[in-house]
């Protein structure tokens, strides 16, 4: 666990210098390619390699959809878009966001889902459940996304969407046809659950979530009264048949937790971290060091044992956080736990998204220890909840979206930002990856130099900028200050243009 002590959060940089000249100087660097495609909280995301890449382990595709921004109801209609992000490492192991593309679909539209669960298997994406933001109800549909040929000038990926409904939800005109349906013990519609693939098998485990009350279907529902299903379900990805997992002891239902499958030679150990448990009118958040384990025989997944392990602190004494709406990822059989709502007491309730934490913990299930990564403790800029962690490499974990508009990276590497044209006075290296890189361009046509806003010691991007070299030489051909709204060479020395 000590090997991760140097891990900290840094911003994932996106653009090459050539790319900056093609967009507005008024946008920060993270907006160059992302634009409006910041992922909202409660989205789902899966990562897969780029087929045909020379080094597939260094170039990955992230596909994401769903989620909702608090206070952004007018954007919910766009939450059904499927977005492709391509992340790659170059020969120097510098990580960049190579492209962002909105995908196309055939066979229907992807619904706008909040807190659905998704997995990848054999280049297909399986999405189950979630809260439909347009229909305002929980779903129990299984949606299969399979990529076809790219098309259009942008070469956007095209996904064929196949709905696998339950028998009860089938369209009346299609009953009796050879349309695949979910069978067996199908879970009730819900949101905030987890769906975890069991190793490389064709089975996935579903657990937890909240279900709306029939008499009042709205966000005003007391959700804690509707989180009541503590059953473990297994889905066969080939036959779409559900079955319950028989376990000797029951557990209280939980929601907005995470699940990771730790695979051994003979078993799958599914670790459930954090979440919110509801028992009648009582709401309880789960401490990060109490991990629910479901141990399954890898040859017979109906043979399972349920247990709880309590982890001891392996670092400086810090209060145990009660955590929910966080994200997890595996690194060398350990579990990284990032962000979410990390509260001091089990009964605390986060008031706003500003309560989202930036702290990252590492859980050693075998050694029964947990530890806070010290470099993540006070970096509030990276606080986020309802996001996703994806492992690009053992020393590079990508944090995507959530309550904070960002794509960042958990790593022990040092970010080396590109120097600007303010030489030799460029000081961007002092930022150490903790500030948003913003650029501004000199307005003089014969100059056009790009300079970091950070190096100019400005708090925001100025509307008009002339570099010191051009200003000292009076080589300013256009004056658009508040006094002169057109070309003016007479009052150059009185110009109030900020620098």
WOWO-V287170 format. One record per backbone hydrogen bond with DSSP energy under -0.5 kcal/mol. NH is the residue of the N-H (numbers start at 1). CO is the residue of the C=O. If there is no record, write none. Layout:
nh->{NH/NH}
co->{CO/CO}
//
This chain:
nh->{4/5/7/8/10/11/12/13/13/20/20/21/21/22/23/27/29/31/32/34/35/37/41/42/43/43/44/46/48/50/51/53/56/58/59/60/61/62/63/64/65/66/67/68/72/75/76/78/79/81/83/83/84/85/85/86/87/87/88/89/90/93/96/97/98/98/99/101/103/103/104/106/113/114/115/115/116/117/119/121/124/125/126/127/127/128/129/130/131/132/132/133/133/136/137/139/139/142/143/143/144/145/145/146/146/147/148/151/155/156/159/160/161/161/162/162/164/165/167/170/174/175/175/177/179/182/183/185/186/190/191/192/193/194/196/198/199/201/204/205/206/207/208/209/210/211/216/218/221/223/225/226/228/230/233/234/235/236/237/237/240/242/243/245/246/247/255/256/257/258/260/262/262/263/264/268/269/270/270/271/271/272/272/273/273/275/276/277/278/279/282/284/285/286/288/290/291/291/292/293/294/295/295/296/296/297/297/298/300/303/304/304/305/307/309/311/311/312/314/322/323/323/324/325/327/329/331/334/335/336/336/337/338/338/339/340/341/342/342/343/343/348/355/356/357/361/362/363/364/364/365/368/369/370/371/373/374/375/376/377/379/380/382/383/384/386/388/390/392/392/393/396/397/398/399/400/400/401/401/402/403/406/408/409/410/411/411/412/415/417/421/423/430/431/432/434/438/439/440/442/443/447/448/451/453/456/457/458/462/471/472/473/474/475/477/485/492/494/495/495}
co->{1/2/4/411/409/433/407/11/95/16/17/17/18/19/20/24/437/28/29/30/31/34/68/386/40/386/65/63/61/59/49/50/53/55/56/87/48/85/46/83/44/79/113/41/69/72/73/75/76/78/64/81/101/62/83/99/60/85/96/58/94/90/88/13/86/96/86/84/82/101/157/159/111/131/42/113/42/128/126/124/121/145/119/125/143/117/141/190/114/130/137/112/131/132/132/130/190/164/127/141/162/125/143/144/160/123/158/156/152/151/104/146/106/159/144/160/142/163/182/167/171/171/172/174/177/165/240/242/184/139/210/115/115/207/205/203/197/198/235/196/233/194/231/254/191/226/213/216/218/221/222/223/226/228/206/243/204/241/202/235/236/183/234/232/244/245/276/192/192/273/271/260/269/261/267/296/262/268/294/260/269/270/292/258/271/323/255/284/253/282/279/277/346/275/321/287/289/309/272/307/270/293/305/268/294/300/303/266/297/300/246/302/295/293/291/289/309/368/370/343/286/321/341/256/338/336/334/331/363/329/334/361/327/336/359/384/324/340/355/322/341/345/352/353/340/337/371/335/362/369/363/364/364/312/362/360/372/5/373/374/376/378/379/380/357/325/400/398/390/396/396/393/410/390/408/388/398/399/406/39/385/404/399/10/397/8/409/395/413/415/450/421/427/428/429/431/436/27/451/449/465/444/444/440/438/452/454/453/460/467/468/469/471/470/475/483/489/491/491/492}
//
